[in-house]
Amino acid sequence: MTSSIRIGNSQGFWGDRGDAAVETLAREPDLDFLASDYLAEVSLSILALQRDRDPSLGYARDFLDVVRSLVPYWREGGRCRLVTNAGGLNPSACASACAEILRDGGVEPTPIGVVDGDDVLAVLRDPKQATPLFDNLDDGRPLADVLDRLTTANAYVGAAPIVEALDQGARIVVTGRVADPSLTVAPCIHHFGWSHDEYDRIAGATVAGHLIECGTQVTGGVSTHWLDVPDAAHIGFPIVEVAADGSCVATKPRDTGGMVDARTVTEQLLYEIGDPARYLSPDATVSFLGLSVEDLGGNRVAVRGARGGPPPPSYKVSATFRDGFRAQGMLTIFGKDAEAKARRCGSIVLDRVREAGYDLREATVECLGAGDAAPAAAAARGVDRSKLLEVVLRIAVADDSRAAVERFSKEIMPLITAGPPGTTGYAEGRPRVHPVFRYWPCLVEREKVRPRTRLITSSRD
């Protein structure tokens, strides 16, 4: 066991840069782990649609491109291990696809861990297990309001099943819904041999995981001083060097763009943490109040002082439910009185939908460029809307009826010839109609969730 473990991130969300893993390892081939986060709150609904069309799917297929890109690295003896939640609703299928890629690429037989058991849809649907814990955490509504429309429900499980896979020799671990920082916590527990109740150490590793879970956010992405970030086109993905006591140093690969300093680290520490005295994860309850951030220079920042306690008695659940259909369309309108013309166009479209017999549940008309995206900021700057010569008209609607939304989608394009002069932007054609999925955050008792771990191998036997 070395005195520290080096863990990089190569994916902050599903859709992040696919080349990040191979580019990071080209510069830092001796990394111990790469942790890749693919799942946002409603990602599993998208995967559910894929799985409905094809039962062999239900995972983030982009991850397979990452595995293909790393075949030469592994074939040449690279030892970095991968931990990812790209398995989504079907970790087994994702792991099997990875195994096939490794076999076809001539990589030596590789143990691949599969972690599932986070799916609690049957628990939430079972009337015998109903509990106030299932109520919506944001607004308190009872689950009964949407029970018949639930599509997914997945508990944010913690590091323990990943640790089990790593202890069994897995070089790639593919999971379902795992808490984002746990993708980093698990390699630390495995590497240092921590027990699962060494909460101060686990708290430190949780902070380290929080720092890198969003990819390049900690290396200058979305920074308040983004215009000052050097070489943003080649921004490097983050690395944490975690010590045996749980403290860490945040950094990035050599010769990459972006920056890691006290400011970028502090910004990411404050991102989405809620109560800084009680940051809740399935591995520990973490206090950020005693953290110290020390800029060491050279894109290296030390973070120390996390304190931890036992995790909460329940897991957070990310559930989603169907809520009708949606569509949006945009047109660019330029010339004199651009905003007034755009708003009249929006009214025409919605009036025509109503005249066709549809009372849309939701409808929004925005004039982007006239301050609608950030009205308070526009008002503070004193935007003179009468002088605007160009706006983008955006109309978005939602309704329980697909027919109503389809009618809306047919009413925008006629404005190309029936609207004001200076109307353009029709290259994409009619707006597409999409199903709507809403987020339902709730809780579930830990004892009702049974994470499972198993190993497969890329061997041809």
DRENMARZA-64218 format. One line per field, with one value per residue (C-alpha): residue number from 0; x, y, z; residue in one letter. Coordinates in steps of 0.5 Angstrom, whole numbers. Layout:
% residues N
n <- (NUM	...)
u <- (X	...)
v <- (Y	...)
w <- (Z	...)
res <- (a	...)
This chain:
% residues 461
n <- (0	1	2	3	4	5	6	7	8	9	10	11	12	13	14	15	16	17	18	19	20	21	22	23	24	25	26	27	28	29	30	31	32	33	34	35	36	37	38	39	40	41	42	43	44	45	46	47	48	49	50	51	52	53	54	55	56	57	58	59	60	61	62	63	64	65	66	67	68	69	70	71	72	73	74	75	76	77	78	79	80	81	82	83	84	85	86	87	88	89	90	91	92	93	94	95	96	97	98	99	100	101	102	103	104	105	106	107	108	109	110	111	112	113	114	115	116	117	118	119	120	121	122	123	124	125	126	127	128	129	130	131	132	133	134	135	136	137	138	139	140	141	142	143	144	145	146	147	148	149	150	151	152	153	154	155	156	157	158	159	160	161	162	163	164	165	166	167	168	169	170	171	172	173	174	175	176	177	178	179	180	181	182	183	184	185	186	187	188	189	190	191	192	193	194	195	196	197	198	199	200	201	202	203	204	205	206	207	208	209	210	211	212	213	214	215	216	217	218	219	220	221	222	223	224	225	226	227	228	229	230	231	232	233	234	235	236	237	238	239	240	241	242	243	244	245	246	247	248	249	250	251	252	253	254	255	256	257	258	259	260	261	262	263	264	265	266	267	268	269	270	271	272	273	274	275	276	277	278	279	280	281	282	283	284	285	286	287	288	289	290	291	292	293	294	295	296	297	298	299	300	301	302	303	304	305	306	307	308	309	310	311	312	313	314	315	316	317	318	319	320	321	322	323	324	325	326	327	328	329	330	331	332	333	334	335	336	337	338	339	340	341	342	343	344	345	346	347	348	349	350	351	352	353	354	355	356	357	358	359	360	361	362	363	364	365	366	367	368	369	370	371	372	373	374	375	376	377	378	379	380	381	382	383	384	385	386	387	388	389	390	391	392	393	394	395	396	397	398	399	400	401	402	403	404	405	406	407	408	409	410	411	412	413	414	415	416	417	418	419	420	421	422	423	424	425	426	427	428	429	430	431	432	433	434	435	436	437	438	439	440	441	442	443	444	445	446	447	448	449	450	451	452	453	454	455	456	457	458	459	460)
u <- (0	3	2	-3	-8	-9	-16	-18	-24	-26	-34	-38	-44	-47	-45	-38	-32	-31	-24	-22	-20	-15	-12	-12	-8	-3	-1	-2	-1	1	-6	-9	-16	-21	-28	-33	-40	-45	-52	-56	-63	-67	-62	-65	-72	-68	-65	-72	-74	-68	-69	-77	-75	-69	-68	-61	-60	-61	-54	-50	-47	-42	-38	-36	-33	-29	-27	-25	-20	-17	-15	-8	-7	-9	-6	1	1	-3	-6	-11	-17	-24	-30	-37	-44	-45	-49	-55	-61	-57	-50	-50	-51	-46	-40	-42	-41	-34	-32	-33	-29	-23	-23	-24	-18	-13	-13	-11	-17	-20	-24	-30	-35	-42	-46	-53	-59	-61	-67	-73	-79	-82	-81	-85	-90	-92	-98	-96	-89	-92	-89	-88	-81	-84	-87	-83	-77	-78	-86	-88	-93	-95	-93	-100	-100	-96	-96	-99	-94	-87	-82	-76	-74	-67	-63	-56	-52	-45	-38	-39	-41	-36	-30	-33	-32	-25	-23	-24	-20	-24	-20	-27	-33	-40	-45	-52	-54	-49	-48	-43	-37	-38	-34	-28	-29	-29	-22	-20	-23	-20	-13	-12	-16	-21	-26	-33	-34	-28	-32	-27	-23	-29	-31	-25	-25	-32	-30	-25	-30	-34	-29	-28	-35	-37	-31	-28	-32	-26	-21	-24	-30	-36	-32	-34	-27	-28	-25	-19	-18	-12	-13	-20	-20	-16	-18	-16	-20	-19	-14	-14	-9	-12	-8	-9	-12	-17	-14	-13	-9	-13	-9	-10	-6	1	1	-7	-11	-15	-13	-13	-13	-16	-22	-24	-23	-27	-33	-33	-33	-40	-43	-50	-48	-54	-52	-45	-45	-49	-47	-51	-48	-49	-42	-42	-45	-40	-38	-35	-34	-27	-24	-18	-16	-9	-6	0	2	3	-4	-4	-9	-9	-16	-16	-20	-27	-30	-35	-41	-45	-49	-57	-61	-64	-62	-64	-68	-68	-75	-78	-85	-89	-92	-95	-91	-87	-84	-81	-79	-75	-75	-70	-73	-69	-71	-75	-79	-76	-79	-86	-86	-83	-89	-94	-92	-92	-99	-101	-98	-102	-108	-109	-107	-113	-118	-116	-119	-113	-112	-105	-103	-96	-94	-88	-86	-79	-75	-68	-64	-69	-68	-73	-67	-65	-70	-67	-61	-63	-67	-61	-57	-63	-64	-68	-72	-75	-68	-67	-66	-65	-69	-70	-77	-77	-84	-84	-91	-93	-99	-102	-105	-100	-104	-105	-97	-97	-102	-97	-91	-95	-97	-90	-87	-92	-90	-84	-88	-94	-90	-86	-81	-74	-77	-72	-69	-73	-68	-69	-77	-82	-81	-80	-85	-82	-85	-84	-81	-81	-76	-79	-74	-75	-72	-72	-70	-63	-66	-70	-64	-60	-54	-51	-44	-41	-35	-35	-29	-27	-24	-26	-27)
v <- (0	7	13	16	14	18	18	22	24	23	24	29	28	23	27	30	29	22	23	25	18	17	24	24	17	19	25	21	13	12	14	9	10	14	15	17	19	19	19	26	26	24	20	14	16	16	10	7	9	5	-1	-1	-1	-6	-10	-11	-3	1	4	9	7	12	9	3	8	10	3	2	8	5	-2	0	3	-4	-8	-5	-6	0	-1	4	2	4	6	8	9	8	2	6	1	-5	-6	-13	-11	-6	-10	-16	-11	-8	-15	-17	-10	-12	-19	-17	-12	-17	-15	-20	-23	-18	-18	-14	-12	-11	-7	-7	-8	0	-1	0	1	-5	-2	4	1	-4	-1	-6	-2	5	10	18	17	16	23	28	32	38	40	34	31	24	19	17	23	20	12	10	14	12	10	9	9	8	9	12	7	8	5	-2	-6	-3	-4	-11	-12	-8	-13	-19	-16	-12	-8	-5	-4	-2	0	3	9	10	17	21	22	14	13	16	13	6	6	10	4	-1	2	4	-2	3	0	3	6	10	16	22	19	17	24	26	22	24	31	29	25	32	36	31	29	34	34	40	45	44	46	52	50	55	59	66	68	63	68	68	61	59	55	53	49	44	44	38	34	33	29	28	25	22	21	15	20	22	29	31	35	37	38	36	33	36	40	41	48	50	52	49	54	56	59	54	49	53	54	47	45	50	47	43	41	44	44	45	42	36	34	27	21	14	13	18	25	30	37	42	47	45	45	48	50	51	53	50	53	50	47	44	45	42	40	38	38	34	31	25	21	15	16	17	11	12	12	18	16	19	17	19	19	21	27	28	31	37	41	47	52	58	63	69	76	82	89	95	93	86	84	87	83	76	77	78	71	68	70	68	61	60	63	58	52	54	55	48	46	45	48	47	46	50	55	60	65	68	73	71	78	82	80	74	69	73	79	82	82	86	91	92	94	98	94	99	94	99	99	92	90	82	77	70	68	61	58	52	48	42	38	31	30	29	31	38	39	36	41	47	44	45	52	55	54	58	64	64	67	69	73	79	81	79	72	66	60	55	50	45	44	43	42	35	32	29	25	29	26	29	28	25	26	21	17	9	5	2	-5	-5	-4	-10	-8	-14	-15	-20	-21	-23	-24	-22	-29	-33	-39)
w <- (0	-2	2	-2	-8	-14	-17	-23	-26	-34	-34	-30	-33	-39	-45	-42	-47	-49	-50	-43	-40	-46	-46	-38	-38	-44	-39	-32	-34	-27	-24	-20	-21	-26	-23	-28	-27	-32	-28	-27	-23	-30	-34	-32	-35	-42	-40	-39	-46	-49	-45	-47	-54	-53	-47	-48	-47	-41	-40	-42	-49	-49	-44	-49	-53	-47	-46	-54	-53	-47	-50	-53	-46	-42	-48	-47	-39	-36	-29	-28	-26	-28	-23	-26	-26	-33	-32	-31	-31	-34	-31	-33	-40	-40	-36	-41	-47	-44	-43	-51	-53	-48	-51	-59	-57	-55	-47	-42	-39	-34	-28	-29	-23	-23	-18	-18	-13	-13	-17	-11	-16	-14	-6	-8	-12	-6	-2	4	4	4	8	9	7	0	0	-5	-1	-5	-4	1	-4	-3	-7	-9	-13	-18	-17	-23	-27	-24	-29	-25	-17	-16	-9	-8	-5	-3	-3	0	-6	-10	-5	-5	-12	-12	-6	-11	-16	-21	-25	-28	-24	-27	-22	-23	-19	-14	-10	-14	-8	-7	-14	-10	-3	-5	-8	-2	3	-2	-2	5	8	12	16	14	21	20	19	19	14	10	10	7	2	1	0	-5	-9	-9	-11	-18	-19	-24	-28	-30	-25	-21	-26	-28	-32	-30	-25	-24	-27	-33	-38	-34	-35	-39	-45	-44	-50	-47	-40	-36	-32	-24	-20	-13	-9	-2	4	9	14	8	7	-1	-6	-12	-18	-26	-31	-33	-40	-40	-40	-34	-27	-20	-15	-8	-12	-16	-11	-6	-11	-12	-5	-4	-10	-8	-1	2	10	10	17	15	8	7	4	4	7	12	15	13	16	12	17	19	12	10	3	2	-5	-6	-12	-19	-20	-13	-7	-1	3	10	16	14	20	19	23	21	15	15	17	10	2	-2	-8	-15	-18	-24	-27	-34	-34	-41	-47	-49	-55	-56	-62	-64	-69	-70	-71	-73	-75	-72	-66	-66	-59	-60	-67	-63	-58	-63	-66	-59	-58	-65	-64	-58	-60	-66	-61	-57	-63	-65	-58	-54	-47	-46	-39	-39	-44	-44	-49	-48	-52	-51	-52	-49	-42	-41	-39	-33	-32	-26	-29	-35	-31	-27	-33	-36	-42	-47	-51	-56	-59	-60	-67	-66	-61	-61	-60	-56	-55	-50	-48	-44	-44	-42	-49	-55	-60	-56	-57	-64	-66	-63	-67	-73	-72	-71	-78	-82	-79	-84	-89	-85	-79	-79	-84	-81	-79	-80	-76	-79	-81	-76	-78	-74	-66	-64	-59	-53	-47	-40	-34	-28	-22	-15	-10	-4	2	3	9	8	10	4	-1	-2	-7	-10	-13	-18	-22	-29	-34	-41	-42	-48	-43)
res <- (m	t	s	s	i	r	i	g	n	s	q	g	f	w	g	d	r	g	d	a	a	v	e	t	l	a	r	e	p	d	l	d	f	l	a	s	d	y	l	a	e	v	s	l	s	i	l	a	l	q	r	d	r	d	p	s	l	g	y	a	r	d	f	l	d	v	v	r	s	l	v	p	y	w	r	e	g	g	r	c	r	l	v	t	n	a	g	g	l	n	p	s	a	c	a	s	a	c	a	e	i	l	r	d	g	g	v	e	p	t	p	i	g	v	v	d	g	d	d	v	l	a	v	l	r	d	p	k	q	a	t	p	l	f	d	n	l	d	d	g	r	p	l	a	d	v	l	d	r	l	t	t	a	n	a	y	v	g	a	a	p	i	v	e	a	l	d	q	g	a	r	i	v	v	t	g	r	v	a	d	p	s	l	t	v	a	p	c	i	h	h	f	g	w	s	h	d	e	y	d	r	i	a	g	a	t	v	a	g	h	l	i	e	c	g	t	q	v	t	g	g	v	s	t	h	w	l	d	v	p	d	a	a	h	i	g	f	p	i	v	e	v	a	a	d	g	s	c	v	a	t	k	p	r	d	t	g	g	m	v	d	a	r	t	v	t	e	q	l	l	y	e	i	g	d	p	a	r	y	l	s	p	d	a	t	v	s	f	l	g	l	s	v	e	d	l	g	g	n	r	v	a	v	r	g	a	r	g	g	p	p	p	p	s	y	k	v	s	a	t	f	r	d	g	f	r	a	q	g	m	l	t	i	f	g	k	d	a	e	a	k	a	r	r	c	g	s	i	v	l	d	r	v	r	e	a	g	y	d	l	r	e	a	t	v	e	c	l	g	a	g	d	a	a	p	a	a	a	a	a	r	g	v	d	r	s	k	l	l	e	v	v	l	r	i	a	v	a	d	d	s	r	a	a	v	e	r	f	s	k	e	i	m	p	l	i	t	a	g	p	p	g	t	t	g	y	a	e	g	r	p	r	v	h	p	v	f	r	y	w	p	c	l	v	e	r	e	k	v	r	p	r	t	r	l	i	t	s	s	r	d)
